[in-house]
Amino acid sequence: MAEVDATMVEHRLDAEGVDHLLLAGVNDRHLQELNQLFGIRVILRGDRVILSGPLEAVERSVPVVQHLIELSRLRAPFDAHDIARFAESFDALGHTGVLPDQEEIRIALPGSRKVISPKSEGQRRYLEEVQANDIVIGIGPAGTGKTYLAVAAAVDALYKKRVRRIILARPAVEAGENLGFLPGDLQEKVDPYLRPLYDALEDMMPQERMRRALEERTIEIAPLAYMRGRTLSDAFVILDEAQNATAAQMKMFLTRLGLNSRVVITGDKTQIDLPRRSDSGLLEVERILAGIDGISIVYLDAMDVIRHRLVKDIIRAYAQADDEALEDA
């Protein structure tokens, strides 16, 4: 590393064989993101990436930029939000650590030509547990990919004929709004509650194939109440927004599990919309099912958020406010 003056340094990294557009981003968006994150100047010149700036900032940036170079050589796509997550991960490892191999798990969806892979260590662990256990409970804040990755695993299992159907359920609980007077028949009334599940499916399956699967009930999306009295065999079953299932509903749902079926339960303990927080079935199963062989509880946190970078800060701000309220109580 060649010293420019007492505080400024310049470091060059080998970028031979990279996809230049992927590494730099459209209009150099990725280089600008690095500049903003670390306060350094980043130049892609030929087969070299040149980093210049304060010594500490350059040292922090080197493992992140090296990781981006390796991804670009592999033609593995990433965006500016991913770069911020990589930076946080390396900071957590003390700058000199090596990120876990997040490309080990890849879900290729031939119908949509999508390849879905975890974008954080928590997401990687979550998908590993989904593959290894019959029941997985994913608990974490909004934006951590709990539902999206579960739906991806379900669609993958259906494509590979490991199950014959996918069943997606949600409690029909209003999030602080009264939707009881919506027009339309029963299905039209409950569709707003189930829309996020449709959105995830639409991102992973061609529209015509999804429509046909819904008509043939190969894929079923329904309110949790519709599960009562059924046996869910040979199916990949997802219960989303489980924090709004009551303890009785959760017990009913879990006892529907049939032969050759997998269950993924997702929820966020900070967004319980039930009249009484203590009624949440998610809180109960977290307490009473821990340690049972074949059941895995995975916790995701702000480090796993894959939405806009501000979502992570919003989650932390609310968590801090909640902690302060408890201290004052």
Beta strands, then each sheet from edge to edge (+ up, - down):
strand 1: 2-3
strand 2: 8-14
strand 3: 41-45
strand 4: 48-54
strand 5: 107-109
strand 6: 114-116
strand 7: 135-139
strand 8: 165-170
strand 9: 219-223
strand 10: 235-239
strand 11: 262-267
strand 12: 295-299
sheet 1: 1+ 2- 4+ 3-
sheet 2: 5+ 6-
sheet 3: 9+ 8+ 10+ 11+ 7+ 12+
end
